[in-house]
Amino acid sequence: MPSPLAALSPLDGRYARTVDPLRGYFSEQALIGYRVRVELAWLQALAAERAIRELKPFAKRTLNEFLRIQKAFSERDAEHIKNIEAETSHDVKAIEYWLRARLAKNREAQRALEFVHFACTSEDINNLAYALMVRESREAVMLPALERLIGALRQLARRHAALPMLSRTHGQAATPTTLGKEMANFAHRLARARARIARVAVLGKLNGAVGNYNAHVAAYPGFGWERFCRRFVERLGLEFNPYTTQIEPHDWLAELLDAYAHANCVLLGLDRDLWGYVSLGYFAQKATKGEVGSSTMPHKVNPIDFENSEGNLGVANALLRHLSDKLPVSRWQRDLSDSTAQRNLGTALGHTLLAYQACLRGLGRLQADPARLAADLEGNWEVLAEAVQQVMRRHGVPDAYDKLKAISRGKRLERRRLAQFVRALPIPPEAKKRLLALTPARYTGLAAELAKRI
């Protein structure tokens, strides 16, 4: 086995440990194992259907052996199948041959060997295997990782719900917010994105070479094959697709990949915003003992986790978007271009998982700097021009916007100058008092309440 240092892909080298949870779903061995699982489930289902006279339901001992074959499926088993594939040049047919040889040792299963892969095209097995891989990895790995990220953002939002911060619309000083509210925005968006990922129904089919049950009906013309195959697919925990060609058309998979890509777009915005807040000094980063930030500048603590996350999101979305566009397109009833492309699902999700983990690490290192935040607010009193002109409008002062624009647009508006302007306004004393008591740090609207609710 080559060293990780010799790996062609960073997912199997530098980042192997981080993406290891996906290996049990998307490695070549995992794919072969899922195919074996589907083949055995199909054989078991056929035998349990009494309308097929040539088969009888398997005894419990044989069914337990089926389970053992699945659970104990090993690298050695996968290598054996790959050796058969080297001769047959067909990956699914190799699994059929391996299973027939494996089951030939069981006397009861011997009588059913001709029903291994009965009436199936390869894509009957493949589409179900991939559907199970994608669904189970979503539930066991991807959604929990995204939930941890959302949870960390919610904690930050609540902790800093009332910590005032200068906004920077268009990169310029703008109406204040709170640090917590900005984190709450991303927590809410990612929670919606997570729900979209979770909602996508995972479809499967088992209807033969061109989707019409041709071979099924030829062998057993009086049998209700569509109903039987629907029940089989649904028992796997998938939604049945009744209209396909040789391949399940991958529309559901494109929906799911788009949903992952959208979540990644939201996360990309978070990475870039946090990078900027670190740059402004709104956040400091906890230094790790022994860590080096620069090979020549000893003082550096760089926001590398957010940069790492951003870089992997770009790679992930390039693959996710390509697969989303490519997989639903097939020439006539079947071409093989989807097969090789689909093998990159694990790579796309691997870079996505890397991005989740890197951002989560970065969030764990952040320490807000209230003094830096306060200094930025104190240096930008012109952001109160919005509040003053709205109160002027309420009390009927004409041309409120233009009057504030004249003293503030493109200028530093000092506290004293703003106070002079307010004192001269023809508005009720109570309104004037409220405006004079207002500071940039107090001008945060409902930000704190919104952040606490996330």
Wavefront OBJ file of the C-alpha trace (Angstrom):
o trace
v 0.000 0.000 0.000
v 1.569 3.348 -1.027
v 2.327 5.881 1.682
v -0.076 8.846 1.987
v 2.942 10.898 0.962
v 2.734 9.254 -2.461
v -1.019 9.847 -2.882
v -2.076 11.595 -6.078
v -5.093 13.214 -4.427
v -4.737 15.330 -1.255
v -7.900 13.641 0.007
v -5.941 10.379 0.234
v -2.746 12.089 1.361
v -2.562 15.326 3.322
v -6.246 15.323 4.315
v -6.835 11.576 4.596
v -7.669 11.637 8.304
v -10.196 14.461 7.972
v -12.174 12.812 5.173
v -11.834 9.280 6.531
v -15.535 9.181 7.595
v -16.507 9.223 3.901
v -14.246 6.326 2.956
v -16.823 3.766 4.065
v -19.300 5.221 1.579
v -17.353 6.307 -1.506
v -14.180 4.207 -1.758
v -13.995 1.558 -4.485
v -14.326 -1.117 -1.820
v -17.409 0.603 -0.419
v -19.047 0.820 -3.849
v -18.441 -2.881 -4.461
v -19.819 -3.673 -1.004
v -23.006 -1.700 -1.678
v -23.470 -3.555 -4.972
v -23.132 -6.880 -3.157
v -25.729 -5.684 -0.644
v -28.227 -4.842 -3.405
v -27.649 -8.117 -5.279
v -28.267 -10.153 -2.132
v -31.349 -8.130 -1.225
v -32.766 -8.738 -4.729
v -32.126 -12.485 -4.548
v -33.731 -12.631 -1.109
v -36.765 -10.659 -2.324
v -37.248 -12.940 -5.347
v -37.085 -16.024 -3.152
v -39.605 -14.589 -0.703
v -42.122 -14.037 -3.553
v -44.122 -17.248 -3.798
v -45.326 -16.428 -7.308
v -41.865 -17.392 -8.590
v -42.253 -21.172 -8.442
v -38.602 -22.026 -9.057
v -37.551 -20.341 -5.817
v -38.498 -20.962 -2.226
v -37.944 -18.556 0.684
v -34.526 -19.040 2.220
v -34.147 -20.551 5.654
v -32.950 -18.346 8.487
v -29.475 -19.912 8.374
v -29.017 -18.890 4.737
v -30.364 -15.401 5.376
v -27.875 -15.041 8.218
v -25.125 -16.050 5.811
v -26.258 -13.283 3.451
v -25.891 -10.830 6.331
v -22.440 -12.176 7.167
v -21.307 -11.734 3.568
v -22.351 -8.083 3.727
v -21.016 -7.268 7.186
v -17.740 -9.123 6.784
v -17.109 -7.821 3.267
v -13.398 -7.122 3.260
v -10.631 -5.630 1.199
v -9.645 -9.157 0.233
v -13.184 -9.805 -1.092
v -13.057 -6.554 -3.067
v -9.658 -7.517 -4.506
v -11.046 -10.895 -5.560
v -13.888 -9.142 -7.402
v -11.446 -6.724 -9.020
v -9.428 -9.700 -10.270
v -12.556 -11.112 -11.906
v -13.276 -7.674 -13.375
v -9.805 -7.636 -14.924
v -10.886 -10.687 -16.924
v -14.495 -9.697 -17.676
v -13.900 -5.943 -18.153
v -17.244 -5.473 -16.393
v -17.458 -4.435 -12.759
v -21.040 -5.530 -12.007
v -20.774 -8.851 -13.851
v -17.671 -9.555 -11.769
v -19.778 -9.179 -8.620
v -22.356 -11.598 -9.994
v -19.670 -14.215 -10.697
v -18.119 -13.707 -7.255
v -21.470 -14.074 -5.519
v -22.354 -17.210 -7.442
v -19.043 -18.764 -6.417
v -19.472 -17.602 -2.832
v -23.035 -18.930 -2.535
v -22.239 -22.223 -4.249
v -20.898 -23.472 -0.912
v -24.401 -23.188 0.582
v -26.599 -26.135 -0.416
v -29.835 -24.191 -0.220
v -28.419 -21.234 -2.155
v -27.052 -23.581 -4.847
v -30.582 -24.057 -6.179
v -30.965 -20.278 -6.570
v -27.706 -19.404 -8.316
v -29.390 -18.702 -11.677
v -31.460 -16.023 -9.944
v -28.425 -14.002 -8.854
v -28.771 -10.774 -10.884
v -32.001 -12.110 -12.404
v -33.529 -9.775 -15.057
v -31.202 -6.971 -13.956
v -29.191 -4.604 -16.027
v -26.043 -3.314 -14.341
v -27.693 0.032 -13.719
v -30.438 -1.619 -11.681
v -27.701 -2.509 -9.206
v -25.591 0.609 -9.634
v -28.330 3.191 -9.203
v -29.519 1.562 -5.997
v -25.966 1.203 -4.660
v -25.188 4.873 -5.322
v -28.528 5.968 -3.898
v -27.794 4.112 -0.656
v -24.231 5.469 -0.526
v -25.349 9.060 -1.010
v -28.318 8.819 1.361
v -26.416 7.112 4.165
v -23.390 9.412 3.892
v -25.728 12.386 4.031
v -27.352 11.171 7.250
v -24.237 9.836 8.973
v -21.496 12.277 7.922
v -22.454 15.372 5.961
v -25.503 16.630 7.851
v -23.957 16.087 11.314
v -20.820 17.980 10.213
v -22.934 20.865 8.934
v -25.000 20.825 12.135
v -21.838 21.190 14.225
v -20.903 24.228 12.177
v -24.361 25.764 12.599
v -24.207 25.043 16.346
v -20.877 26.842 16.690
v -22.276 29.865 14.849
v -25.334 29.936 17.103
v -23.111 29.915 20.167
v -21.090 32.827 18.797
v -24.286 34.677 17.931
v -25.723 34.358 21.423
v -22.430 35.096 23.177
v -21.944 38.329 21.250
v -25.616 39.150 20.690
v -25.292 42.647 22.188
v -21.694 43.450 21.194
v -22.014 46.477 18.858
v -20.125 46.494 15.602
v -19.772 48.895 12.703
v -21.335 47.585 9.516
v -19.470 48.037 6.253
v -21.875 48.086 3.335
v -19.838 48.507 0.126
v -16.787 48.364 2.384
v -17.674 51.749 3.903
v -18.812 52.699 7.401
v -22.545 51.973 7.699
v -25.400 51.569 10.160
v -24.159 49.596 13.202
v -25.122 46.021 13.912
v -23.883 43.559 16.529
v -21.264 40.906 16.083
v -23.758 38.310 17.258
v -26.379 39.353 14.727
v -23.908 38.894 11.868
v -23.182 35.366 13.060
v -26.917 34.739 13.465
v -27.453 35.686 9.819
v -25.122 32.934 8.665
v -26.462 30.416 11.188
v -29.976 30.981 9.860
v -28.907 30.738 6.221
v -26.920 27.549 6.789
v -29.816 26.021 8.731
v -32.078 26.641 5.743
v -29.441 25.221 3.415
v -29.139 22.159 5.656
v -32.901 21.637 5.555
v -32.807 21.812 1.759
v -30.099 19.121 1.632
v -32.094 16.917 4.011
v -35.344 17.338 2.036
v -34.116 15.916 -1.261
v -35.809 12.581 -1.876
v -33.443 9.805 -2.965
v -34.844 7.791 -5.890
v -34.140 4.344 -7.237
v -35.300 2.037 -10.021
v -35.201 -1.651 -10.884
v -36.850 -2.098 -14.277
v -34.344 -3.679 -16.651
v -32.305 -2.796 -19.710
v -34.424 0.123 -20.980
v -36.864 0.668 -18.120
v -39.762 -1.457 -19.422
v -39.395 -4.765 -17.503
v -38.829 -6.544 -20.844
v -36.816 -9.465 -19.441
v -39.002 -9.719 -16.349
v -42.172 -10.113 -18.395
v -40.525 -12.530 -20.848
v -39.640 -14.880 -17.985
v -42.795 -14.443 -15.877
v -45.480 -12.801 -18.044
v -48.267 -12.985 -15.495
v -46.378 -11.465 -12.583
v -46.933 -7.893 -11.293
v -43.346 -6.746 -11.777
v -43.829 -2.994 -11.407
v -45.577 -3.380 -8.058
v -42.969 -5.870 -6.866
v -40.019 -3.687 -7.890
v -41.606 -0.612 -6.337
v -41.943 -2.485 -3.055
v -38.340 -3.675 -3.274
v -36.952 -0.177 -3.848
v -39.081 1.325 -1.088
v -37.938 -1.349 1.383
v -34.397 -0.125 0.771
v -35.564 3.248 2.086
v -35.660 4.896 -1.336
v -38.389 6.533 -3.404
v -39.378 4.535 -6.482
v -38.919 6.126 -9.908
v -41.379 4.495 -12.364
v -40.117 6.228 -15.530
v -36.528 5.678 -16.609
v -34.402 4.460 -19.488
v -31.610 1.999 -18.713
v -30.404 4.477 -16.113
v -32.191 6.250 -13.323
v -31.901 9.787 -14.767
v -30.062 11.304 -11.773
v -32.438 14.258 -11.452
v -32.710 13.751 -7.696
v -28.933 13.538 -7.448
v -28.564 16.817 -9.331
v -31.016 18.419 -6.876
v -28.968 17.159 -3.948
v -25.649 18.259 -5.414
v -27.135 21.706 -6.099
v -28.288 21.834 -2.484
v -24.787 20.982 -1.245
v -23.317 23.600 -3.588
v -25.724 26.249 -2.305
v -24.773 25.519 1.305
v -21.152 25.832 0.226
v -21.865 29.259 -1.306
v -23.283 30.444 2.022
v -20.245 29.062 3.828
v -17.936 30.768 1.350
v -19.503 34.113 2.285
v -18.971 33.324 5.958
v -15.313 32.424 5.383
v -14.657 35.679 3.571
v -16.499 37.815 6.124
v -14.661 36.221 9.031
v -11.348 36.651 7.208
v -12.209 40.341 6.882
v -13.218 40.719 10.522
v -9.918 39.149 11.583
v -8.139 41.574 9.260
v -9.963 44.528 10.850
v -9.091 43.282 14.325
v -12.711 42.669 15.321
v -11.656 39.102 16.049
v -8.306 37.959 17.364
v -7.293 34.312 16.990
v -6.097 32.055 19.771
v -2.476 31.178 19.165
v -1.604 27.490 19.291
v 1.592 26.567 21.104
v 4.340 25.597 18.699
v 2.444 26.866 15.669
v 4.165 29.094 13.103
v 2.218 31.727 11.168
v 4.959 32.745 8.753
v 8.357 31.354 7.846
v 9.860 34.831 8.242
v 7.409 36.990 10.260
v 7.229 35.639 13.831
v 4.264 37.807 14.856
v 1.784 36.355 12.332
v -1.381 34.461 13.343
v -2.990 33.992 9.957
v -6.678 33.095 9.340
v -5.571 29.914 7.585
v -8.614 27.847 8.580
v -10.994 30.181 6.756
v -8.623 30.328 3.791
v -8.409 26.525 3.744
v -12.182 26.299 3.904
v -12.590 28.812 1.075
v -10.135 26.983 -1.177
v -11.813 23.619 -0.678
v -15.253 25.090 -1.258
v -14.083 26.241 -4.673
v -12.864 22.768 -5.609
v -16.003 21.145 -4.189
v -18.403 23.416 -6.028
v -16.561 23.044 -9.327
v -17.185 19.298 -9.059
v -20.690 19.558 -7.591
v -21.848 21.956 -10.306
v -20.258 19.875 -13.067
v -21.855 16.669 -11.800
v -25.212 18.400 -11.352
v -25.116 19.579 -14.972
v -23.647 16.401 -16.445
v -25.351 13.477 -14.715
v -28.966 14.132 -15.826
v -27.898 14.171 -19.510
v -27.648 10.820 -21.316
v -27.654 9.959 -25.014
v -30.788 8.008 -25.908
v -31.377 5.107 -23.503
v -27.828 4.942 -22.125
v -24.280 6.141 -22.473
v -21.418 5.464 -20.107
v -20.245 9.033 -19.477
v -22.242 9.263 -16.247
v -20.537 6.184 -14.809
v -17.016 7.600 -14.712
v -18.242 11.041 -13.626
v -20.299 9.593 -10.782
v -17.181 8.085 -9.239
v -16.175 11.636 -8.244
v -19.073 12.076 -5.826
v -16.829 11.160 -2.916
v -14.232 13.680 -4.065
v -16.811 16.484 -4.244
v -18.200 15.668 -0.807
v -14.683 15.122 0.552
v -13.676 18.693 -0.288
v -17.001 19.876 1.144
v -16.336 18.037 4.397
v -12.815 19.482 4.512
v -14.299 22.972 4.191
v -16.803 22.322 7.011
v -14.079 21.069 9.339
v -11.664 23.898 8.538
v -14.284 26.576 9.154
v -15.310 24.884 12.404
v -11.675 24.934 13.569
v -11.436 28.594 12.677
v -14.607 29.445 14.617
v -13.146 27.721 17.654
v -10.107 30.033 17.587
v -11.961 33.331 17.365
v -11.873 35.835 20.239
v -13.843 39.058 19.862
v -12.004 42.309 20.645
v -14.597 44.696 22.175
v -12.075 47.552 22.423
v -11.300 47.411 18.703
v -14.993 47.248 17.853
v -15.748 50.211 20.130
v -12.919 52.281 18.640
v -14.261 51.777 15.116
v -17.731 52.853 16.185
v -16.428 55.911 18.031
v -14.520 56.991 14.941
v -17.613 57.006 12.710
v -20.323 59.238 14.154
v -21.568 59.977 10.647
v -23.458 56.653 10.745
v -26.010 58.396 12.972
v -27.018 60.639 10.070
v -29.552 57.979 9.121
v -31.186 58.049 12.563
v -31.279 61.845 12.767
v -32.880 62.315 9.381
v -35.570 59.704 10.104
v -36.556 61.526 13.303
v -36.602 64.787 11.332
v -38.920 63.196 8.777
v -41.241 62.008 11.542
v -41.587 65.530 12.852
v -42.100 67.161 9.483
v -38.732 68.862 9.037
v -38.432 69.470 5.263
v -35.521 68.140 3.173
v -34.193 66.061 6.067
v -32.106 63.756 3.864
v -30.443 66.579 1.947
v -29.625 68.499 5.108
v -27.830 65.510 6.611
v -26.170 64.745 3.277
v -24.690 68.247 3.218
v -22.823 67.754 6.513
v -21.966 64.054 6.284
v -21.536 62.613 2.769
v -17.920 61.643 2.255
v -16.919 63.432 5.438
v -16.033 62.654 9.037
v -18.880 63.916 11.175
v -17.577 64.557 14.660
v -19.733 64.066 17.715
v -19.681 67.768 18.578
v -20.750 68.845 15.078
v -23.631 66.349 15.060
v -24.774 67.520 18.513
v -24.813 71.148 17.303
v -26.935 70.130 14.325
v -29.426 68.247 16.531
v -29.755 71.069 19.064
v -30.743 73.451 16.252
v -33.512 71.181 14.925
v -37.175 72.288 15.232
v -38.285 69.021 16.841
v -39.852 68.259 20.253
v -37.461 68.393 23.251
v -37.988 64.687 24.019
v -37.003 63.680 20.486
v -33.986 65.980 20.656
v -32.963 64.465 24.004
v -33.104 60.950 22.596
v -30.970 61.876 19.623
v -28.380 63.604 21.784
v -28.112 60.488 23.951
v -27.641 58.250 20.915
v -24.148 56.914 20.105
v -22.991 54.618 17.298
v -22.663 51.791 19.839
v -26.279 52.255 20.940
v -27.664 52.489 17.429
v -28.165 48.769 16.815
v -31.930 48.475 16.540
v -33.201 44.970 17.326
v -29.903 43.270 16.495
v -29.322 41.871 19.993
v -32.839 40.462 20.267
v -32.587 38.844 16.841
v -29.204 37.296 17.666
v -30.435 35.847 20.969
v -33.324 34.100 19.226
v -31.224 32.148 16.738
l 1 2 3 4 5 6 7 8 9 10 11 12 13 14 15 16 17 18 19 20 21 22 23 24 25 26 27 28 29 30 31 32 33 34 35 36 37 38 39 40 41 42 43 44 45 46 47 48 49 50 51 52 53 54 55 56 57 58 59 60 61 62 63 64 65 66 67 68 69 70 71 72 73 74 75 76 77 78 79 80 81 82 83 84 85 86 87 88 89 90 91 92 93 94 95 96 97 98 99 100 101 102 103 104 105 106 107 108 109 110 111 112 113 114 115 116 117 118 119 120 121 122 123 124 125 126 127 128 129 130 131 132 133 134 135 136 137 138 139 140 141 142 143 144 145 146 147 148 149 150 151 152 153 154 155 156 157 158 159 160 161 162 163 164 165 166 167 168 169 170 171 172 173 174 175 176 177 178 179 180 181 182 183 184 185 186 187 188 189 190 191 192 193 194 195 196 197 198 199 200 201 202 203 204 205 206 207 208 209 210 211 212 213 214 215 216 217 218 219 220 221 222 223 224 225 226 227 228 229 230 231 232 233 234 235 236 237 238 239 240 241 242 243 244 245 246 247 248 249 250 251 252 253 254 255 256 257 258 259 260 261 262 263 264 265 266 267 268 269 270 271 272 273 274 275 276 277 278 279 280 281 282 283 284 285 286 287 288 289 290 291 292 293 294 295 296 297 298 299 300 301 302 303 304 305 306 307 308 309 310 311 312 313 314 315 316 317 318 319 320 321 322 323 324 325 326 327 328 329 330 331 332 333 334 335 336 337 338 339 340 341 342 343 344 345 346 347 348 349 350 351 352 353 354 355 356 357 358 359 360 361 362 363 364 365 366 367 368 369 370 371 372 373 374 375 376 377 378 379 380 381 382 383 384 385 386 387 388 389 390 391 392 393 394 395 396 397 398 399 400 401 402 403 404 405 406 407 408 409 410 411 412 413 414 415 416 417 418 419 420 421 422 423 424 425 426 427 428 429 430 431 432 433 434 435 436 437 438 439 440 441 442 443 444 445 446 447 448 449 450 451 452 453 454
